[in-house]
Amino acid sequence: MKKKYIIAIDGPAASGKSTTAKLLAKKLEYVYIDTGVMYRACGLSALKNDVDLENDLELEKMLDKISIRIEYSGKGNKVFLNGEEVSERIRQADITKLSSEIAVIGSVRAKMVELQRKMGDKGGIIMDGRDIGTVVFPNADFKFFMIADVHTRAQRRWKEAQEKGEDLKLEDIENELIWRDKNDSNRKNSPLKQAKDAIPIDTTQMTITDQVEFIYDVIIRG
Ligand code: DC
């Protein structure tokens, strides 16, 4: 496989995108970019700077000077907001909700898309998110759209939380996923949706290994 492809993976939260993309990047020796962390970092920036999301001028000022750096490492990406490491902070519940809220705003999306294109336009990249195959890289070499039933997705998140020692209720996780799916899918700007030429993958009954192998086979076949 000579060409440095652009691979887009979209889908709702906890559908298996990040885990699959991370392993696939390792296998292909590609860079993996999780674009969700960029919206999370924007949300955290707005919170820290007390930015009113309805105030275009305040938002513009924040976006003008925002710096989001993703450091790629085999163990997982580290995220820096204006030089400060925020990898853990952006995973907390308040930022998860805020990331979906800030992601509806056109100026925020325009800035993130610009940064994402710069990160990926040379290829050799796997990017996951909600609008990678539809908006960021509509000409991506490969596009996948991962889905899974919401109960299964909630169980996955619950298990991850348990492993980290966080005591979350399965029902709360499921309700949060339902709210976010709706907010991400119903927004006017670049809603979460399958690109016409994306390959759908329902991961409800699949293991991570199945997911990686499936995508890997498609890419190897070219
Ligand atoms: O992938 P994630 O759960 O970390 O994403 C957090 C939020 O960011 C998600 O609810 C919607 C938004 N997002 C987006 O609008 N577009 C993307 N490409 C990635 C994430």
py3Dmol code that shows the C-alpha trace and the ligand (Angstrom):
import py3Dmol

protein = """\
ATOM      1  CA  MET A   1       0.000   0.000   0.000  1.00  0.00           C
ATOM      2  CA  LYS A   2       1.904   3.022  -1.268  1.00  0.00           C
ATOM      3  CA  LYS A   3      -0.554   5.859  -1.169  1.00  0.00           C
ATOM      4  CA  LYS A   4      -1.025   7.912   1.974  1.00  0.00           C
ATOM      5  CA  TYR A   5      -4.794   7.796   2.195  1.00  0.00           C
ATOM      6  CA  ILE A   6      -7.230  10.070   3.973  1.00  0.00           C
ATOM      7  CA  ILE A   7      -9.604   7.844   5.960  1.00  0.00           C
ATOM      8  CA  ALA A   8     -12.769   9.366   7.436  1.00  0.00           C
ATOM      9  CA  ILE A   9     -14.709   7.657  10.216  1.00  0.00           C
ATOM     10  CA  ASP A  10     -17.940   9.269  11.389  1.00  0.00           C
ATOM     11  CA  GLY A  11     -20.739   8.227  13.679  1.00  0.00           C
ATOM     12  CA  PRO A  12     -22.477   8.945  16.971  1.00  0.00           C
ATOM     13  CA  ALA A  13     -20.758   8.965  20.367  1.00  0.00           C
ATOM     14  CA  ALA A  14     -19.480   5.618  21.642  1.00  0.00           C
ATOM     15  CA  SER A  15     -20.116   3.805  18.357  1.00  0.00           C
ATOM     16  CA  GLY A  16     -16.550   2.475  18.414  1.00  0.00           C
ATOM     17  CA  LYS A  17     -14.877   5.128  16.244  1.00  0.00           C
ATOM     18  CA  SER A  18     -11.959   6.157  18.455  1.00  0.00           C
ATOM     19  CA  THR A  19     -10.887   2.730  19.648  1.00  0.00           C
ATOM     20  CA  THR A  20     -11.060   1.356  16.121  1.00  0.00           C
ATOM     21  CA  ALA A  21      -9.343   4.372  14.551  1.00  0.00           C
ATOM     22  CA  LYS A  22      -6.527   4.309  17.111  1.00  0.00           C
ATOM     23  CA  LEU A  23      -5.731   0.614  16.469  1.00  0.00           C
ATOM     24  CA  LEU A  24      -6.072   1.020  12.743  1.00  0.00           C
ATOM     25  CA  ALA A  25      -3.664   3.987  12.761  1.00  0.00           C
ATOM     26  CA  LYS A  26      -1.114   1.843  14.564  1.00  0.00           C
ATOM     27  CA  LYS A  27      -1.535  -0.987  12.050  1.00  0.00           C
ATOM     28  CA  LEU A  28      -1.238   1.327   9.047  1.00  0.00           C
ATOM     29  CA  GLU A  29       1.371   3.612  10.653  1.00  0.00           C
ATOM     30  CA  TYR A  30      -0.935   6.560  10.081  1.00  0.00           C
ATOM     31  CA  VAL A  31      -1.664   9.561  12.282  1.00  0.00           C
ATOM     32  CA  TYR A  32      -4.954   9.459  14.149  1.00  0.00           C
ATOM     33  CA  ILE A  33      -6.910  12.642  14.826  1.00  0.00           C
ATOM     34  CA  ASP A  34      -9.964  12.559  17.083  1.00  0.00           C
ATOM     35  CA  THR A  35     -11.790  15.756  16.082  1.00  0.00           C
ATOM     36  CA  GLY A  36     -14.171  15.471  19.044  1.00  0.00           C
ATOM     37  CA  VAL A  37     -11.324  16.624  21.317  1.00  0.00           C
ATOM     38  CA  MET A  38     -11.150  19.872  19.338  1.00  0.00           C
ATOM     39  CA  TYR A  39     -14.807  20.727  20.057  1.00  0.00           C
ATOM     40  CA  ARG A  40     -14.231  19.656  23.662  1.00  0.00           C
ATOM     41  CA  ALA A  41     -11.222  22.004  23.890  1.00  0.00           C
ATOM     42  CA  CYS A  42     -13.345  24.833  22.425  1.00  0.00           C
ATOM     43  CA  GLY A  43     -16.003  24.200  25.054  1.00  0.00           C
ATOM     44  CA  LEU A  44     -13.402  24.287  27.812  1.00  0.00           C
ATOM     45  CA  SER A  45     -11.916  27.490  26.395  1.00  0.00           C
ATOM     46  CA  ALA A  46     -15.356  29.144  26.417  1.00  0.00           C
ATOM     47  CA  LEU A  47     -15.886  28.055  30.022  1.00  0.00           C
ATOM     48  CA  LYS A  48     -12.475  29.265  31.182  1.00  0.00           C
ATOM     49  CA  ASN A  49     -12.844  32.637  29.464  1.00  0.00           C
ATOM     50  CA  ASP A  50     -16.464  33.039  30.493  1.00  0.00           C
ATOM     51  CA  VAL A  51     -17.489  33.440  26.839  1.00  0.00           C
ATOM     52  CA  ASP A  52     -21.171  33.987  26.157  1.00  0.00           C
ATOM     53  CA  LEU A  53     -21.994  31.525  23.340  1.00  0.00           C
ATOM     54  CA  GLU A  54     -24.658  33.899  22.015  1.00  0.00           C
ATOM     55  CA  ASN A  55     -22.154  36.734  21.651  1.00  0.00           C
ATOM     56  CA  ASP A  56     -20.489  36.498  18.217  1.00  0.00           C
ATOM     57  CA  LEU A  57     -17.801  39.048  19.052  1.00  0.00           C
ATOM     58  CA  GLU A  58     -16.688  37.255  22.220  1.00  0.00           C
ATOM     59  CA  LEU A  59     -16.637  33.944  20.351  1.00  0.00           C
ATOM     60  CA  GLU A  60     -14.640  35.425  17.492  1.00  0.00           C
ATOM     61  CA  LYS A  61     -12.047  36.811  19.905  1.00  0.00           C
ATOM     62  CA  MET A  62     -11.716  33.429  21.570  1.00  0.00           C
ATOM     63  CA  LEU A  63     -11.384  31.572  18.242  1.00  0.00           C
ATOM     64  CA  ASP A  64      -8.809  34.062  16.941  1.00  0.00           C
ATOM     65  CA  LYS A  65      -6.347  33.217  19.658  1.00  0.00           C
ATOM     66  CA  ILE A  66      -7.226  29.599  20.358  1.00  0.00           C
ATOM     67  CA  SER A  67      -4.439  27.072  20.033  1.00  0.00           C
ATOM     68  CA  ILE A  68      -5.316  23.379  20.070  1.00  0.00           C
ATOM     69  CA  ARG A  69      -2.455  20.956  19.764  1.00  0.00           C
ATOM     70  CA  ILE A  70      -2.858  17.202  19.581  1.00  0.00           C
ATOM     71  CA  GLU A  71       0.266  15.259  20.399  1.00  0.00           C
ATOM     72  CA  TYR A  72       0.203  11.847  18.832  1.00  0.00           C
ATOM     73  CA  SER A  73       1.569   8.974  20.866  1.00  0.00           C
ATOM     74  CA  GLY A  74       1.086   5.220  20.745  1.00  0.00           C
ATOM     75  CA  LYS A  75      -0.671   5.328  24.131  1.00  0.00           C
ATOM     76  CA  GLY A  76      -3.252   7.895  23.063  1.00  0.00           C
ATOM     77  CA  ASN A  77      -3.406  11.484  21.973  1.00  0.00           C
ATOM     78  CA  LYS A  78      -2.550  14.264  24.401  1.00  0.00           C
ATOM     79  CA  VAL A  79      -4.523  17.459  23.976  1.00  0.00           C
ATOM     80  CA  PHE A  80      -3.186  20.933  24.755  1.00  0.00           C
ATOM     81  CA  LEU A  81      -5.344  24.053  24.910  1.00  0.00           C
ATOM     82  CA  ASN A  82      -3.286  27.231  24.668  1.00  0.00           C
ATOM     83  CA  GLY A  83      -0.241  25.284  25.881  1.00  0.00           C
ATOM     84  CA  GLU A  84      -1.919  23.613  28.858  1.00  0.00           C
ATOM     85  CA  GLU A  85      -2.576  19.878  28.876  1.00  0.00           C
ATOM     86  CA  VAL A  86      -6.329  19.278  29.116  1.00  0.00           C
ATOM     87  CA  SER A  87      -6.587  15.615  28.032  1.00  0.00           C
ATOM     88  CA  GLU A  88      -8.376  14.514  31.222  1.00  0.00           C
ATOM     89  CA  ARG A  89     -10.384  17.673  31.900  1.00  0.00           C
ATOM     90  CA  ILE A  90     -12.117  17.629  28.506  1.00  0.00           C
ATOM     91  CA  ARG A  91     -13.529  14.140  29.212  1.00  0.00           C
ATOM     92  CA  GLN A  92     -15.586  15.348  32.175  1.00  0.00           C
ATOM     93  CA  ALA A  93     -19.389  15.475  31.894  1.00  0.00           C
ATOM     94  CA  ASP A  94     -19.774  19.284  31.861  1.00  0.00           C
ATOM     95  CA  ILE A  95     -17.375  19.598  28.914  1.00  0.00           C
ATOM     96  CA  THR A  96     -18.974  16.660  27.067  1.00  0.00           C
ATOM     97  CA  LYS A  97     -22.301  18.537  27.092  1.00  0.00           C
ATOM     98  CA  LEU A  98     -20.690  21.884  26.292  1.00  0.00           C
ATOM     99  CA  SER A  99     -18.765  20.398  23.348  1.00  0.00           C
ATOM    100  CA  SER A 100     -22.017  19.372  21.694  1.00  0.00           C
ATOM    101  CA  GLU A 101     -23.570  22.777  22.439  1.00  0.00           C
ATOM    102  CA  ILE A 102     -20.638  24.769  21.044  1.00  0.00           C
ATOM    103  CA  ALA A 103     -20.443  22.476  17.984  1.00  0.00           C
ATOM    104  CA  VAL A 104     -23.734  23.858  16.624  1.00  0.00           C
ATOM    105  CA  ILE A 105     -22.158  27.308  16.097  1.00  0.00           C
ATOM    106  CA  GLY A 106     -21.106  28.062  12.509  1.00  0.00           C
ATOM    107  CA  SER A 107     -18.020  30.162  13.357  1.00  0.00           C
ATOM    108  CA  VAL A 108     -16.706  27.454  15.686  1.00  0.00           C
ATOM    109  CA  ARG A 109     -17.169  24.775  13.025  1.00  0.00           C
ATOM    110  CA  ALA A 110     -15.520  26.915  10.329  1.00  0.00           C
ATOM    111  CA  LYS A 111     -12.411  27.357  12.495  1.00  0.00           C
ATOM    112  CA  MET A 112     -12.216  23.657  13.451  1.00  0.00           C
ATOM    113  CA  VAL A 113     -12.688  22.511   9.845  1.00  0.00           C
ATOM    114  CA  GLU A 114      -9.878  24.848   8.729  1.00  0.00           C
ATOM    115  CA  LEU A 115      -7.533  23.361  11.360  1.00  0.00           C
ATOM    116  CA  GLN A 116      -8.585  19.791  10.534  1.00  0.00           C
ATOM    117  CA  ARG A 117      -7.930  20.252   6.818  1.00  0.00           C
ATOM    118  CA  LYS A 118      -4.437  21.562   7.597  1.00  0.00           C
ATOM    119  CA  MET A 119      -3.755  18.536   9.796  1.00  0.00           C
ATOM    120  CA  GLY A 120      -4.928  16.000   7.249  1.00  0.00           C
ATOM    121  CA  ASP A 121      -4.479  17.261   3.728  1.00  0.00           C
ATOM    122  CA  LYS A 122      -1.162  15.440   3.162  1.00  0.00           C
ATOM    123  CA  GLY A 123      -2.842  12.089   3.832  1.00  0.00           C
ATOM    124  CA  GLY A 124      -1.621   9.201   5.939  1.00  0.00           C
ATOM    125  CA  ILE A 125      -4.354  10.134   8.341  1.00  0.00           C
ATOM    126  CA  ILE A 126      -7.392   8.628  10.027  1.00  0.00           C
ATOM    127  CA  MET A 127      -9.764  11.279  11.266  1.00  0.00           C
ATOM    128  CA  ASP A 128     -12.887  10.574  13.264  1.00  0.00           C
ATOM    129  CA  GLY A 129     -15.837  12.813  14.084  1.00  0.00           C
ATOM    130  CA  ARG A 130     -19.310  13.670  12.870  1.00  0.00           C
ATOM    131  CA  ASP A 131     -18.708  15.558   9.598  1.00  0.00           C
ATOM    132  CA  ILE A 132     -15.364  14.279   8.302  1.00  0.00           C
ATOM    133  CA  GLY A 133     -16.754  12.435   5.267  1.00  0.00           C
ATOM    134  CA  THR A 134     -19.459  15.028   4.559  1.00  0.00           C
ATOM    135  CA  VAL A 135     -17.701  18.375   5.140  1.00  0.00           C
ATOM    136  CA  VAL A 136     -14.039  18.225   6.220  1.00  0.00           C
ATOM    137  CA  PHE A 137     -12.832  15.765   3.577  1.00  0.00           C
ATOM    138  CA  PRO A 138     -15.702  15.109   1.143  1.00  0.00           C
ATOM    139  CA  ASN A 139     -13.082  13.594  -1.199  1.00  0.00           C
ATOM    140  CA  ALA A 140     -11.568  11.275   1.414  1.00  0.00           C
ATOM    141  CA  ASP A 141     -10.202   8.035  -0.056  1.00  0.00           C
ATOM    142  CA  PHE A 142     -12.275   5.929   2.344  1.00  0.00           C
ATOM    143  CA  LYS A 143     -15.326   6.812   4.402  1.00  0.00           C
ATOM    144  CA  PHE A 144     -16.926   4.724   7.113  1.00  0.00           C
ATOM    145  CA  PHE A 145     -20.003   5.430   9.214  1.00  0.00           C
ATOM    146  CA  MET A 146     -20.148   3.511  12.475  1.00  0.00           C
ATOM    147  CA  ILE A 147     -23.371   3.002  14.388  1.00  0.00           C
ATOM    148  CA  ALA A 148     -24.489   0.825  17.301  1.00  0.00           C
ATOM    149  CA  ASP A 149     -27.624   0.500  19.329  1.00  0.00           C
ATOM    150  CA  VAL A 150     -27.776   3.117  22.096  1.00  0.00           C
ATOM    151  CA  HIS A 151     -27.992   0.614  24.948  1.00  0.00           C
ATOM    152  CA  THR A 152     -24.842  -1.144  23.765  1.00  0.00           C
ATOM    153  CA  ARG A 153     -23.069   2.216  23.440  1.00  0.00           C
ATOM    154  CA  ALA A 154     -24.094   3.183  26.983  1.00  0.00           C
ATOM    155  CA  GLN A 155     -22.836  -0.154  28.304  1.00  0.00           C
ATOM    156  CA  ARG A 156     -19.468   0.416  26.626  1.00  0.00           C
ATOM    157  CA  ARG A 157     -19.111   3.853  28.229  1.00  0.00           C
ATOM    158  CA  TRP A 158     -20.223   2.486  31.595  1.00  0.00           C
ATOM    159  CA  LYS A 159     -17.602  -0.251  31.429  1.00  0.00           C
ATOM    160  CA  GLU A 160     -14.888   2.264  30.529  1.00  0.00           C
ATOM    161  CA  ALA A 161     -15.938   4.440  33.486  1.00  0.00           C
ATOM    162  CA  GLN A 162     -15.868   1.445  35.844  1.00  0.00           C
ATOM    163  CA  GLU A 163     -12.364   0.582  34.697  1.00  0.00           C
ATOM    164  CA  LYS A 164     -11.300   4.151  35.513  1.00  0.00           C
ATOM    165  CA  GLY A 165     -12.921   3.895  38.950  1.00  0.00           C
ATOM    166  CA  GLU A 166     -15.743   6.329  38.084  1.00  0.00           C
ATOM    167  CA  ASP A 167     -19.110   5.444  39.554  1.00  0.00           C
ATOM    168  CA  LEU A 168     -21.623   6.441  36.861  1.00  0.00           C
ATOM    169  CA  LYS A 169     -25.200   5.226  36.389  1.00  0.00           C
ATOM    170  CA  LEU A 170     -25.901   3.329  33.183  1.00  0.00           C
ATOM    171  CA  GLU A 171     -29.221   5.141  32.819  1.00  0.00           C
ATOM    172  CA  ASP A 172     -27.550   8.581  33.062  1.00  0.00           C
ATOM    173  CA  ILE A 173     -25.000   7.618  30.412  1.00  0.00           C
ATOM    174  CA  GLU A 174     -27.748   6.370  28.095  1.00  0.00           C
ATOM    175  CA  ASN A 175     -29.781   9.572  28.541  1.00  0.00           C
ATOM    176  CA  GLU A 176     -26.710  11.708  27.842  1.00  0.00           C
ATOM    177  CA  LEU A 177     -26.001   9.752  24.637  1.00  0.00           C
ATOM    178  CA  ILE A 178     -29.620  10.118  23.478  1.00  0.00           C
ATOM    179  CA  TRP A 179     -29.496  13.888  24.130  1.00  0.00           C
ATOM    180  CA  ARG A 180     -26.172  14.263  22.300  1.00  0.00           C
ATOM    181  CA  ASP A 181     -27.231  12.127  19.302  1.00  0.00           C
ATOM    182  CA  LYS A 182     -30.254  14.378  18.915  1.00  0.00           C
ATOM    183  CA  ASN A 183     -28.321  17.628  19.347  1.00  0.00           C
ATOM    184  CA  ASP A 184     -25.552  16.540  16.950  1.00  0.00           C
ATOM    185  CA  SER A 185     -27.981  15.185  14.316  1.00  0.00           C
ATOM    186  CA  ASN A 186     -30.536  18.001  14.324  1.00  0.00           C
ATOM    187  CA  ARG A 187     -28.229  21.012  14.102  1.00  0.00           C
ATOM    188  CA  LYS A 188     -28.301  23.195  11.004  1.00  0.00           C
ATOM    189  CA  ASN A 189     -24.510  23.324  10.490  1.00  0.00           C
ATOM    190  CA  SER A 190     -22.893  20.064   9.363  1.00  0.00           C
ATOM    191  CA  PRO A 191     -25.191  17.678  11.227  1.00  0.00           C
ATOM    192  CA  LEU A 192     -24.131  14.144  12.046  1.00  0.00           C
ATOM    193  CA  LYS A 193     -25.124  12.096   9.026  1.00  0.00           C
ATOM    194  CA  GLN A 194     -23.794   9.350   6.822  1.00  0.00           C
ATOM    195  CA  ALA A 195     -22.064  10.552   3.648  1.00  0.00           C
ATOM    196  CA  LYS A 196     -23.715   9.039   0.570  1.00  0.00           C
ATOM    197  CA  ASP A 197     -20.526   7.175  -0.336  1.00  0.00           C
ATOM    198  CA  ALA A 198     -19.641   6.015   3.195  1.00  0.00           C
ATOM    199  CA  ILE A 199     -19.605   2.340   4.138  1.00  0.00           C
ATOM    200  CA  PRO A 200     -21.941   1.769   7.107  1.00  0.00           C
ATOM    201  CA  ILE A 201     -20.755  -0.494   9.925  1.00  0.00           C
ATOM    202  CA  ASP A 202     -23.144  -1.553  12.677  1.00  0.00           C
ATOM    203  CA  THR A 203     -20.832  -2.424  15.573  1.00  0.00           C
ATOM    204  CA  THR A 204     -23.552  -3.608  17.993  1.00  0.00           C
ATOM    205  CA  GLN A 205     -22.517  -7.246  17.677  1.00  0.00           C
ATOM    206  CA  MET A 206     -18.891  -6.674  16.671  1.00  0.00           C
ATOM    207  CA  THR A 207     -15.710  -6.868  18.720  1.00  0.00           C
ATOM    208  CA  ILE A 208     -13.040  -4.197  18.382  1.00  0.00           C
ATOM    209  CA  THR A 209     -10.874  -6.715  16.491  1.00  0.00           C
ATOM    210  CA  ASP A 210     -13.757  -7.364  14.041  1.00  0.00           C
ATOM    211  CA  GLN A 211     -14.120  -3.622  13.439  1.00  0.00           C
ATOM    212  CA  VAL A 212     -10.407  -3.067  12.828  1.00  0.00           C
ATOM    213  CA  GLU A 213     -10.134  -6.109  10.533  1.00  0.00           C
ATOM    214  CA  PHE A 214     -13.201  -5.084   8.539  1.00  0.00           C
ATOM    215  CA  ILE A 215     -11.878  -1.589   7.800  1.00  0.00           C
ATOM    216  CA  TYR A 216      -8.309  -2.814   7.275  1.00  0.00           C
ATOM    217  CA  ASP A 217      -9.486  -5.315   4.643  1.00  0.00           C
ATOM    218  CA  VAL A 218     -11.398  -2.623   2.738  1.00  0.00           C
ATOM    219  CA  ILE A 219      -8.340  -0.352   2.719  1.00  0.00           C
ATOM    220  CA  ILE A 220      -5.881  -3.051   1.717  1.00  0.00           C
ATOM    221  CA  ARG A 221      -8.114  -4.052  -1.175  1.00  0.00           C
ATOM    222  CA  GLY A 222      -7.923  -0.358  -2.202  1.00  0.00           C
TER     223      GLY A 222
END
"""
ligand_1 = """\
20
DC
O -16.460 12.540 19.543
P -16.782 13.255 20.854
O -17.858 12.562 21.631
O -15.563 13.490 21.676
O -17.340 14.687 20.404
C -17.784 15.662 21.309
C -18.794 16.573 20.614
O -18.146 17.342 19.612
C -19.934 15.866 19.915
O -21.057 15.658 20.745
C -20.243 16.749 18.749
C -18.987 17.511 18.485
N -18.279 17.089 17.265
C -18.698 17.625 16.073
O -19.690 18.355 16.040
N -18.020 17.364 14.932
C -16.951 16.560 14.941
N -16.289 16.330 13.801
C -16.520 15.955 16.151
C -17.227 16.225 17.310
"""
view = py3Dmol.view(width=600, height=400)
view.addModel(protein, "pdb")
view.setStyle({"model": 0}, {"cartoon": {"style": "trace"}})
view.addModel(ligand_1, "xyz")
view.setStyle({"model": 1}, {"stick": {}})
view.zoomTo()
view.show()
